[in-house]
Amino acid sequence: MKSTMTDPDLFLPCAAGVEAFLANEVRAITGLQARSHRAGVALKAPWAAVMRLNLHSRLAQRVLVQLAEQSYRGEDDLYQMAHALAWEDWFTARQTFKVEVSARQSPLKSLNFAALRVKDAVADRFRAHGGTRPSVDTHWPDVRIHLHLGDTQATVSIDTSGEPLFKRGWREDKGDAPLKETLAAAMIAASGWTPASGLPLYDPCCGSGTVVIEAAQIACRIAPGLRRRFAFEHLLAHDPKTWETIKSEAASAIQTSPVAIFGSDISHRMVDFARRNAERAGVAASVQLRGGDALERMPPCEQPGVMLLNPPYGERISAAGSAGQNQRVRTGRETAQTGNGEEFFRQLANHWKRHYAGWQAWVLSPDRTLPGTMRLKATRRVPLFNGPIECRLLRFDMVAGSAREPRQAGDAHA
């Protein structure tokens, strides 16, 4: 099954749990319907949509142009599939390329050998059609070819993004294990918060500012890809004139944020990082950042709004299914808490119930017993993956006088 450059088949991979949000985002960007698949969405779209999706998508990891999909049993089948494709229509022998492989339940013993056979097929195709072959560059290739192996089906694609789309181009200052921008955007989408709601947004554990910067860019209509380059700019299908028009349209859409956005963190060093990142992201005037302990910080404004946070306190960072659990601990008040952070979360819930009546609090956590620990009822639970870690984005509605709400029977099993 071949795609044409004028109307290619696209696949946008994303984190598990984000597919429905990404399909909605694709429709908003392109006006086209996307089909949700496991860990991604697919659609057929004109080439201009490839550029728009790379520039505007906050949830996709990449934008792949699928060139072929067929059944396979061994590496020779992969060679034949790749050799039959007209690579000379996509790039020249003077450019460098790299083959990257992902797999799910593939019967092949070596993914590296599978990548080597596809690389040989591309090189042999160029040699047969022009006498020379392109070189391989494993670090900074002009063209990235993606091979995905299922249990019986193989897909060959060209990656039009290059660096993953979570790399927005503004993050230079970061702490340990920073939240990916794509996950922060997924948290915002899952919470339902939009600038049109008029509700302020606050992250009381903001770290280097990922959530508040994503929210501020959404409020300011700043396209996430305005500060970076893309792999499609190296392809023969690239239309520089159309691309400049698309970027100009995006730049002219930027506005002042219509809502207030706040962030604070117990580490003043992290707050400094967040300020510098916000400056590079173009939203320094749209976010208010302060130092302060989440257990003591009062609401940043009189109007109740939305709290959205990925608390680092006692976070379990082991992947699901591993026998042991490692702990990440940051310097500050939380070092005095119990190993799994239970006392911190109890104190945090009590603080919210006393001072944050009327607020929604959305908390990303891998701990399914967290509502019971906090003695709060989770009114929503949205599954999201932080890398390999299965988490829940939990919504708690703060109601005055609810400090002694009893433990919910189902909280430990959701």
C-alpha positions, 0 to 999 in steps of 0.5 A: 500500500503506497501513499502519495506525497500530495495526499499521504497517509499519516500516523501520529503516535502518542502516549497511551491514553491520549488517543482521543484527545489527539484525535480532537486536536488533529480535527481542530488543526486540520478540519479532518477526522482522525481514526484512533488506534493504539497509541496514536491516530491515523488520517489521510491529509494534504501535505500542508497538513503535515506542516500544520500538525508539526507546528501546532500539535501539543499531543503527538510525539511525531508526524509519520508519513506511512509509505508501505504496510504489508505482512512479513515473516523475515528480514528478506520481506522487509528488504523487498518492501523497502527496496520497492519504494521510490526513495528518490522521490523523497530525498537525494543521494547527497543527503544522510539518513537513518533507520529507526525501529519500533516493535510490538510482538515481533517474531524477529530476533534482532531489531538491529538486523531488521534496521540494517536490511532496510538500510541496505534496501534504501542504499541499493535502490539509490545505487540502482537508480542513480549509481550513488547511495546516500550516507548513514548518519546515526546522530543528525540525519537529514532523513529519518526512516521509521520501521514498525514491526507488529506480530505479522505486519510491517510499516515503513514511514518517513518521519517528518518531525525529526526531533520528538515534538515534545522538544519545543525549543524553549527548555534549557533549564530543568530539574531531575526527571522533568515532565514532558511537554506532551504529557503536560499538554495531555493533562491540560486536555484531560482536565478540560481547562481552556482559556475560554473558561475564564478560570485561573490555572495554578500549579503549586508544584510547578518544578521547571514550569512545564504545565504552566508554560504549556497552559500559557502558550495555549492561552496566548495562542503560541504554536508549540513548534514556532521555535524549532526546525522539522525534518520535513524541511529536508524532504523533496516534498517540502514547499518553503513558500507554503511553510513560511505562510503557515508560520506567519499565520501562526505568529500573527495569531499570538495574543495576550493571555485572557486568563491568569496562570500561576505556578509555585515550587518549594525550590526557589532554584526551580522557580528560577528555572521556570522563569527562564523557561517562560521567557524563552517560551514567550510567556513570561508576562503571562505566568506568575511564578513564586517560591513557596511550600505547597502545604502553606501557599494560599490561593494565588487569586480570589477567584476559584480555579483549576489546580493541575499538578504532578507532585514529586513528593514520594513519587514511585518511579518504578515501571509497572510490574517491577518487583522493587520501588525506587523513591525520588526525593527532593530537598525540602519539607517533604524529606520529613515525610514518610517514605511513600509521601502519605503524610505529605498528601494528607497535609496537602488535602487538609490545606486545600480543604481549609483554604481552596474551597471551590477549586478543582484539583487535578493530580497526576499520580501512579498511586491508585490508593491516593484518594484514600490517603488524602480522604478525598473522593476522586470525581474523575480518573483519567488513565495517562502514561508517564513514559512506562509508568501507568498513572491516573489524573485524579480530579478532586472538587474542594468543598468547604467543610469536607476535611473529615470526608470518610475514605471511599471504598472503591478508591484503592481499586480504581 
